[in-house]
Amino acid sequence: MSVESLFPRLEPLLPRVQKPIQYVGGELNSTVKDWDEASVRWALMYPDAYEVGLPNQGVQILYEILNELPGTLAERTYAVWPDLEALMREHGVPQFTVDGHRPVRAFDVLGVSFSTELGYTNLLTALDLAGIPLVAADRGEDDPVVLAGGHAAFNPEPIADFLDAAVLGDGEQICIAISEVVREWKDEGRPGGRDELLLRLASTGGVYVPKFYDVEYHADGRIKRVAPNRSGVPWRVQKHTVMDLDEWPYPKKPLVPLAETVHERFSVEIFRGCTRGCRFCQAGMITRPVRERSITTIGDMVEVGLKESGFNEVGLLSLSSADHSEIADVAKGLADRYEGSDVGLSLPSTRVDAFNIDLANEFSRNGRRSGLTFAPEGGSERMRKVINKMVTEEDLIRTVTAAYGQGWRQVKLYFMCGLPTETDEDVLGIADLAKKVIKAGREATGTRDIRCTVSIGGFVPKPHTPFQWAAQCDHETVDARLRKLRDALRSDKEYGRAIGFRYHDGQPSIVEGLLSRGDRRVGAVVRAVWEDGGRFDGWSEHFSYDRWMSCAERAFAGQPVDVGWYTTREREEVEVLPWDHLDAGLDREWLWQDWQEAVGGAEVEDCRWTPCYDCGVCPTMGTEIQIGPTGRKLLPLTVV
């Protein structure tokens, strides 16, 4: 039975809201398939505004893969701003997709990609607007399966009450498998109702269904155990790993936004995973092992993507793009291919020890020379050893000197504040480092026209990293250190004006810490914040620390836990962590040992080029690190 478009009801509301274009749909390469010809229907959500959500690679990839499947359709939905939310409630317009403007509740699956935990309240808004019960246990057979993915899904426990299921890891293959399970269940007449569908998903071993796991607690608040409550449900749920990225060259037809978005470019993921071993980096840990796209596949993806989209900038993405074993040939091949055109090439933040001027010059050959971004992360040599960011002061000065000498005038340096074992001196070391960068630039160029921007983020310990046991630094200490750093930069008349300073205060980091390492009891806080008006918590103008703290105080009343228990408390090795039953492939003993070595400042090499350090991923996942070189070259395109 067809589902009618909500656009006739939505359109009269759009002149009354900001940026109405973001709700219209119809972007180049968007897809609207016939509703009745599909037996499985997905609504894919990025729980943030259109301008942030549309460029998201994960959603775009799944959108394209699912729409290529016969009998399957996928449409997109994003968080609506509070002005439209109020009008939708007033006029009874439910949460809609931007492709066909169909009601989200009519779909079989609502797949939500969480890059950050601060999008949790936006999920609740979408569910409520859609008419889907907030609590999974209250949903009926006609409600979509609410499925979480993305990096935050590696600990979905704080929103377990609101989810039907979660998927860990790469989504390309598992989204097809889930579609087949849903299709078979529907074709058979929906036997056993919603419960049977979820049981079929859980029994595959690749989909986590929270309702099939019971959590028991000790009297002091710690978790006693997490155990399946149904037969056929695995004790541990494994992540999914796509081993051959060349088989999945998506997106082939990137979406071209109608409204301005945070990234206006075509992005190609040149490899997935990272073995650098930075102890703070969840993405590097949970995406192991390294899997490279071949130089020829990268070239083909760039050619097709530019042709299909009309973009004139290409971003080569990964966690450390300059670490691709053929990055020099990739850069030269693409620069040769598009020399003289209006196509610009860019790398995201680059490791200091992987950067070289030849590479930078290839990427700026067409005349586009933007600023360079490096991430030393820690302000002192000691701190960088603790976090295993093996970048020396000499490495940084040598790199920026070469960059300034080759014509760059702007360098951005990214650091974190609140790292384990950090002191005031470690943070003040950032000021000394920035001054040395400016001094080196002036000496290399003979001019004072040199800029350096210092950007600081608050550190949050994340699950599945060596720092998952660490105590988070309280926001008062973080803010005090940032004030001292600001004063140290501003008070220097010789260098102060050449150094920009951007930072985030410590309060949002505490909330992120609560949500990152929380368990199911934190769900009551998320709901209370949402009911109190919490929306778009990742945006500083909408975030309210006081709201989160007051709601947490009420939600945790009478319990042996509070916000500090989840954030600033250090865990013992034997404590059961909320995500221990969710398997990222990493050996828990290896993570603990690396945490102990971190405190002592011991460094660990990149295991791509050294003997194995037994992190556990390769044998556990039945995988192996994939690196080049392939020996192939990227030839220029033939002009017809």
ABEGO torsion letter per residue (X at the ends): XBBBBAAAAAAAAAAABBGAAAAAEGBBGBBBBBAAABABBBBBBBBBBAAAAAABAAAAAAAAAAAABBGBBBBBBBBBBAAAAAAAAAAGBBBBBAAAGBBAAABABBBBBBABAAAAAAAAAAAAAAGBBABAAABBAABBBBBBBEAAAABAAAAAAABABBBBEBAAAAAAAAAAAAAAAAAAGGBGEAAAAAAAAAAAGABBBAAABBBBBBAAGBBABBBBABBGBBABBBBBBBABAAABBOBABBBBBABBBABBBBBBBABBEBAAGBAABAAAAAAOBBBBBBAAAAAAAAAAAAAAAGBABBBBBBABAAABAAAAAAAAAAAAAABGBABBBBBBBBBAAABBAAAAAAAAAAGBBBBBBBBAGBABAAAAAAAGBBBBAAAAAAAAAAAAAAGBABBBBBBBBGBBGBBAAAAAAAAAAAAAAAAAAAAAAGBABBBBBBBBBBBBBBBGBAAAABBBBBAAAAAAAAAAAAAAAAABAAAAAABBBBBBBAAAAAAAAAAAABBAAAAAAAAAAAAAGBBGAABAAABBAAAAAAAAAAAABGBABBAAAAAABBBBAABBBAAAABBAGBBAAAAAAAAAAAAAGBBBBBAAABBBAGAGAAAAAGBBBBBOBAGBBBBBBBBX
